[in-house]
Amino acid sequence: MAAEAPFFEAEVTDPDLKSVRELRHGLRAALASTEIPNRLVQDLLLSLQEHATNLVRHGSPKPTRIGVKMRAEGGAWSVSIEDDGGVFRNFDSFMALATLADRRTDPRTHGMGMKFIGTRFADHIYQPGLGKTQPNSLTLHFPPRAEQITRPLIVLIEDDNTVRYLIKEYLKQQFRVVDFSLPSRALRVIRSHQPDLILCDIGLPEMDGIALRRELAKDIDTDIVPFVFLSARDDEETLDVANELGIDDFVRKPPKPAHLLGVARRLITRSRRVREALIAKSAQNLSAGLKAELPAKFGPFELGMATESASLGGGDLVQAGKVGKRLVILLADVMGHGLAARFYAHGVAAYFRAIISASAADQTVDEMMTQLSNAVLSDPGYERTILSAQIFDLSPDGTVSICSAGHPFPVMITEGQPRWLEISGPLLALAPDLPFPMQSIVLEPGTRLALYTDGLSEVAEMRRDPVAAGHRLFRLLTDQIETPTGKMPDAVLQAHKAETGPLMDDTSLLVVQRKL
């Protein structure tokens, strides 16, 4: 059966930066005819520009053709960027290292383009080509496919290219695998991404596998990651050293696929059970300081808030404070799960409180957002953290000013009819002194404004259908439109959980209404 024709397709030959712009313009025109949100449109266009520019400037050999194909897949989409140039070898490991690029230095020289793609499109796949018969392709899937982004992450360290390739082929159907030949590069990724399993050869350049395991044992976060040695050596001395280091298993090379898969599944399942139990025990105390007490009424407004933590934890936070005669509220989401996300959220809350206390009476919320972005950017502890946020204020005259940094669109409900308030902006801390968009609106009496984190809007079974997910959110909100403002958020969250079961991410909802 022939494959369905792409929704959009374009190609340029002898590509240069001018023709890259032509591809971008063509894709922009195609995206304009869809219901894809503007924020996602801008992310796609920038990703195309970054990857195609890298191909033109750094391809070896340089491609003679670059093409773009956009496909509709049920309720979801994919964009593929194809080229006939040199293969981007070790793409996954380069992408993982690019996410550690220092945002405080020149983004053009530190992999920030790849970092942007990796952080905005979690479901991306690079497929090396086969010469003239099949091009190289980078495919971005949106919304991300749940089966891809929830797969466990394995870091593989092996200096024999053939063995490394075979092991990755064995594992990649069930796991995400990032492979390295050099332990120093793998160490950076292990420390930042906390994989589910490490597979490591013993005889390696720079430092051997035993030295790497000893280095990981110095930090509790890396010491607890399941660790398996790969080696052709199984002499008694080697086994004794491995056991002294507390490794979880020893697999002889070349490994048998069924045995290797069985070891990986067993260790990852056991580790996740232990980790979930520890997080559930510790998360409750850490969550307490992340929820502000909002007044039920402020000037002409009525307010309601509900926030609930997932069993695995997360990083939602709500903070509030007065600046002059206004009430200023921060709703933020530190992306990730567990205790680490909560620790980072506490730091963001502290930065926000400091900004509020030092703000002049006329300081705008977009200026506050830039200050918060700079504070996070200047803190080395947040170098590997992704943070979205909205700061909004309520004024006595009924005006609401909203500033957004990579956060979901708010929803306005007027006379029972919901609509998006399309305000977006970059994620926090991508560069110094970032400007962020701000909108000021006067809420009409009876109009409600809903602001939320993505735990409410990104439902697993609808990740492939963003339009259906939006309709579902509208329905959840309008079903409770007769509920008093102060009780509406909790009613919506209860209805959400009744449909989805246990929460997989922190979920927060704030509702503001201009009193009748």
N, C-alpha and C positions, 0 to 999 in steps of 0.2 A: 504494500500500500504506500502510495506516495505521501511524503511528509507535507503537512499543511504549509501553505505559502506564508512567509513572514508578513507581519502587519506593516513593517517598514524595512526597506533594504536599500543600502547605498554603498558605493565603492569608489575609491580614488586610486589612480595609478601615479607612480613616481611621486609619492606623497611628500609634502613639505608642510610647514606650519600654516600656510594659507589654505591648503586643501583640508587640513585638520579642522579649521574653522568652518569650511563648507560642510563637512560631515556633521559638525555640531549644529549648524543652522538647520540642516535637513532633519536631524533627530528632534530638534526643538519644535519644528513645524508638525511633525508626526505626534509628538507628545501633547501638543495643544488640542488635538482632537479627541483626547481621552479624558477620563475622570481622575487621572492620577494627580494627587495633591501637588501644589506648586513646589513645596519644599523638596519632595522626592524628585520632581522634574529637575530642579537645580542640582541636586546631588548626582543625578544621572549624567547631566551635561558636563559637570565638572570632572566626573570620573572618566568619561570619554576623552575629554581634553587632556587630562593628565596621562592616561595610558597611551593614547595615540602620540602625544608629544614625546614621551619616553621612547617609543618605537622609532620615531623620526630622528631623534637626537642620538640615541644610544644603541639602536639595533645593530647587531653584528652577525651576519651581514644585514645591511639596511633593507627593509622590505620594499618591494616594488609595487605592492598593493596593500591597502588597508580598507577593510569593509566593516559595516555595522548592520546587524540584523536585530530587529525587535519582534518578539513573538508573544502572542496571547496564549496562555496555557490555562484553560478553564477560567477561573476568576483571577488569575495571577499573570505576571509578565516576566519576560527575561530579555536582556539586551546582551548581545554577543559582539565583541570587538575582535575581528579576525585579521591576521597578517601572514604574509609568506616570507617573513624575514627569519633571522636566527631564533632558535628556541630559547626561551627564558628559563635557563636551567635553575633548579632548586627554587622555583617560584614560591612554594609554600614557606620555606624557611626564610627567604628574603622578605616575604610579606610579614611574617611573625616578627622579624627584627625591625622592619620599618615601623611597626606599631610602637616601638620603643624610641623612635626618633625624638630628639630633643626639640620641643616646641619653642624653646626660648632662643634658639639660634635660627639662622637663615633656613626657612622651610624648603627652599629650592635645592639645597645641597644636603639634606639629611633625610631623604625618603618620605617627605611629608605628603607627596602625591599618593604614594602607595599606602601610606598610613590612612589617608582620607578614605580611599576605596575600602580598605580593610575594616575600618570602624563603622562606615555608613552602610556597607553591604556585607553582613555577616555570612551570607550564603553566596560565595563566589567560587568559581571553579576555573582553574587554568588547565587547558588541555594542549600539550605539545603537539605540533603538527607532524605530518609524515611527508616532508618534502613538498613536491608540486601537487601531490594527490590530495592532501588535506592540510588546510592552514592551521597555524596556531590560533587558539581562541581563548579569550577571557570572557566568561559569562557571568552576569550579575542577575540573580533571581530576586524578585521582590513581589509580595512580601517573602521573607525567607522561609524556606521549607523546614518545618519543624523537625523532620527526620534528619536533616543535615546539621542544624545548629545545636541539636541536643546530643549528638553523638559524642562519646568520650574522646578526649584528646590524648594522644600518645606522642611522646618525644622519643625519637629513635636516633641513636648516636653510633655510627659505624663508618669507618674510614675506607672500607672496601666498597667501591661504587656498585659492583655487581650484586654483592650480598645486600647492600642497603636497598637497592632497587627491588630485589625479590621480596624482602621482608615487607617493604611498603606495599607492594602489590598484594601480598597475602592479607594485609590488615585493612586496606583502605575501603573495602566494601562495608565494613562494620564500624570503623573508627576514623576519626580525623587524625592524620599522621603528619607530623612536621619532622623532617629528617635533617641531620647535620653530620658532617665529617669531622668538624672541629669542636671539641668540648667547650671551648671558651664561648663560642656563639650559642651553643645549646644552653649553657649556664644562664645567660641573660634571659632567654625565653622561659626557662624553668622557673626562675625567680619571679618573673612578671606574670606568667599565665597560669601557674600552678596546674600542671597537667594531671591527668588521671593515672598515668603510668609512664615510667621511664624504662626504655630498653637500651642497654649500653654495652658496647664491646669492652673488653678488658684492655687489649693492646691498642692504644690510640696515640696520635701525635699530641704534642704540647703537654698534656697530662693524661695518664692512663685512667681506665675506668675506676680503679680502686681509689686513686687520688680524687677523682670527681665525686665519688660516693662520700668520701671523708669531708669534702667541702660542703656538700649538701647537708650533711649531718650537723653542721654548725648552726643551722637555722631551723626552728621547729616547723616553719611553713613548708620547707623543702624536705626536711627529714621524714615527714609522714607520708610523702608520695611513694606509692609502691615502686620498687626498684628491682629490675631483673638484669642479671649479667648475661651477655651473649659471648660465648668463647668456644674456640675449637679445643681449648685446654680443659681437661677435667681431672688434672692430677690432684693428689691429696692436699698439697700445700696451697694451691689456688683455691680449692673448696674451703679450706680452713680459714683463709683470709676473708673470703666472701661471707662466710657465716659469722665471723667476728664483727663484720660491718653491719650485720642485721639486714641483709638483703632478703627479698621476699621469694626469689626463685633463681634458678640457674638453668639456662637453656643452651644446649650445645649446638654449635654451627656445623653444617647448615641445618637450620631448624625445619622440622616437618610442619607444614601449614596447620594441620588439625591440632597438633600439640601446642603450637604457638598461640593459636586463637583461643584454645581452652585455658591456657595460663593467663592470657590477657583478660578474658571475661571473668574468670574466678577472682583475680586480684582486684579488678576495678569494682566488681559488685561488693566485695567485702569492704573495701576502703570507703565506698560511698555510704554504706550502712553505718559504719562507725562515725564518719564525718557528719552525717545528718543528725545522729543522736547527740553529738557534742554541740552542734549549732543550735538545735532545738532547746538544749538545756541552758545555753548562755545568752540566746538572742533576746529573751524577754526583758532582761535588765537594761540591755543596750538600747532597746527601742524606746524606753520611757522618755528620754530627753529629746526625742526627735519630733514630738507632737506638741504643737503650741496650743495654748488655750485661747480660742477666738471668742470675742464677745458675741452674744446672740443678736445684739443690735449695735449699729454704729451709725450715728446720724440718720439719714433716710434709708439705711440699708438693714436688711435682715440677713443673717449668715448661718450656714450650717456646714459641718465638716464631719467626715468619717474617714478613718484610715486604719488599715488592717495589714498585719505582717504575714507574709507567707511562712510556711513551716520551715523552709530553707533559709529564710531571711532575705533581706534586700536593703536598699538604701533610700527609701522615700523619706522626705522630711518636710515639715511645715513649720515656719517661723513667722512671727509677726511683731511689729513694733510701731510706735507713733513717731511721725516726722511732722512737726508743726501741727496742723489740724487734720492731717491725713493718717489713715491706718494703712501701713505698708505690709504686704504679705509675700512671703517667699514659698513657692511650691517647687520642690526639686527632686530629682531622681538620680542617685548615684548608681550607674549601671553595674550590675553584678549581683552576686548572691552572698549571703552569709555574713560572718562577723566582719570581714574586711570592709564590705560595703557600708556597714553600720559605723565602723570607726571613721571612715572617710566622711560620712554624712555628718557626724558630730563636728568634724573640723569645719565643714562648709557652714554649718549652723553658727559656729563661733565667728567666722569671718563676717557673716551677714549681720550678726548682732553688733559687731564692731562698726560696720558701715552705717547701720541705723543710728547708733549712738553719736556718730560724728557728722551726720548729714545735716546740711542747712535746711531750713524750712521749705525752700523752693527747689531743692534738688529733685530731679526727675528720676523715674524708675529706670530709664535706659542708662543714665549716668551711674546709677547704683549697680546695674548689671555689668557694666564695663569695669567698675571697681572690683566686683566679685570675681570676674573673669581674670583680672590681673593678679588678684590675691592668690587664686588657685594656680595660675601659671607660674608664679614666682616661688611656689612651694614645691621643692623637689619630691616630696612625698606623694604628690598628685600627678606625677609625670605619666603614669600608666592608667590614669583614671578617666573615664568618660562620664560627663556630667551634663544633664539637660536641666533647664530651669525656666520658671516664669516668675517675674516679680510684678505685682500689681498693687495699685493703691486705690483707696476709696476716699473721695472728698465730700465734704458736707453739702456741696451743691448738686450731688447726684452723679458726678463724673467718675468714671473708672478708667484709669490708664494702665495699659498692660504692655509689658516687654517680654519677649520670648527668646530663649536660647535653645534651639533644637528640641522644643517641647511640643507635644500634641496640640492641635488646634483647640481652643475653647469652643463651647457650644452655647449659643444664645437661643432662648426659648421665649417667643412672643406670641401670646394668644394661642398657646399650645403647639405652635409650629417651630421646630428646631432648625437651626442653620449654623454652619461653621463660621467662626470668626477667624478668617485666614490671616494669621500673623505668625511668622516664623523667623528664624535667624540661625546663625551658626552655633554649634556647640560651644560651651565655655572653654576658654583657655587654649584655643588653637593658635593664637598669635597675640602679641601685645596690643593693648588699646583697641580691641575690636569694637566696632559700632554694632549696636543691636536695634532692631526695629521696635517702635512703640506706637500703639494706637490709643487714642482717647475717645471714649464714647460716653454719651449721657444715657443711662438706663431709663427707659420709660417706666412709669409705675406698673407693677405687675410682671415686668420682664425679668426672667431669671438668667443668670450666667453661670455655667458649669465649667470648672477647671479641674483637671484630673491627671493622674499618671498613667502610663501605658499598661499597667496591670489591669485596668478596666477596659481598655479598648483593644488590646492585642490578645485575642482568644485563639488558642492553638488550632482548633478545627477551622478557623476562618483566616488563618495567616495567608492562605492562598487566594483570598477573595476580599480585598480591602473595602470594596463597595458594600458587600454584605456585612462586614464588621462595622462599618459606619452606620448602616441602617439599624443594626442591633443596638449600638450605643444610643442612637436617637430613641429607639423604642424603650430601652431601659429608663431613660430620663423622662420621656413624656408619659409613661405609665404611672409615674409618681408625681405628676404635675399638680395634683390636688392635695398632695401631702404637704404639711407645713414646712417652710424652708428649713427650719432647724432639724427636722426629722428626715427630710428627703434624702440626704447622702447615705444615711445608714440603711434606709429602705432600698435604695438602688444597689448598694453593696450586697445586701442579703439576697436580692433577686439575682444578681450576678453570680453569686456562689451557688444558688440553687440550680442554675443552668450549667455551670462549669465544674462544680465539685471543688475540692481543696485548692486554695490559691497557690500558684506557682511563682508569683512575684508579688512584692508589696503593691497594695492598691490604695489609692487615696482619691477622694472626691471633695471638692469645695463648691458650695452653691451660694450665690449672692443674689438677692432680690431687692429691687427698689420697692419700698412699701407703697401700698395703694393709698 
